[in-house]
Amino acid sequence: MGTSSELNGVLSERHVIAIAVGMLMQRCKLRRVDAARRLKQVATVSKVSVFHAASELIDSHPRPLRPEYN
């Protein structure tokens, strides 16, 4: 069994990937399985891990203004 910090790292990676898949689902109107497949394809073509591809996707997403500021 892994240590607590190893478990937290794995859970954090899965959380980042889940957020990126959700963003692709919303942005591209994809089903979950198709969004996950697209993220994996991006990672493969870019020769990076799925986690790294997910992180880049999240970081490059334009941040909309919060409704109270519009």
N, C-alpha and C positions, 0 to 999 in steps of 0.2 A: 504494500500500500504506500502511496506517495505521501509526502509531507503536506501540511496545511497550505504552505505557500505554493507548492506545485499544483495542488488542487485548485487554488484560487486563480493561478495563471491559466489553467485549462478552462475554467469557467469564464474567465474574462475573455479569452480568445473566442469561445463559443458565443458569448454575448455580442461581441463585435461583429462576428459573421452573421448572426441572426439579425442585427440591426441593418447591416448592408443588404441582406436578402430582402428585408422588409422595404427598404428604400427602393430597390429595383422593382419589387412588386408594385409599389405605388407609382413610381416614375414611368415605368414601361408597361404598366397594366399586365403584368405577368402573374401566372400561378406560382405558388411557392417553389414547386419542383423545377419549374423553368427558370426562375430567378436564381436558384441555387446552382443550376447547371450553367447559366451564363456567368456567374461569378467564378465558378471553377474554370470555365473556358478562358476568361480574362487572366486568371492566375497562371494557367498553363502557357498561354501565348506570351505573357510577360515574364515567364520563368521566375515567378515568386510564389510564396505560399498563399493559400486561400486567405489566411489571416491578414497578410500584408496587403493583398488586393482589396480586401474588405476595408482595411484601415485607410487606404488611399481613396477609395470610393467615398467613405464618410468624410474625410478631410477635404475633398474637392467639391462636396455638395454645397451650393450656395445657401447661406443661412437666411431664411426669410425673416422679416421683421415680425416681432410679436404683435398680435392684434391691437394691443393697447397703444402701440406706437404709430399705427397707421392713421 
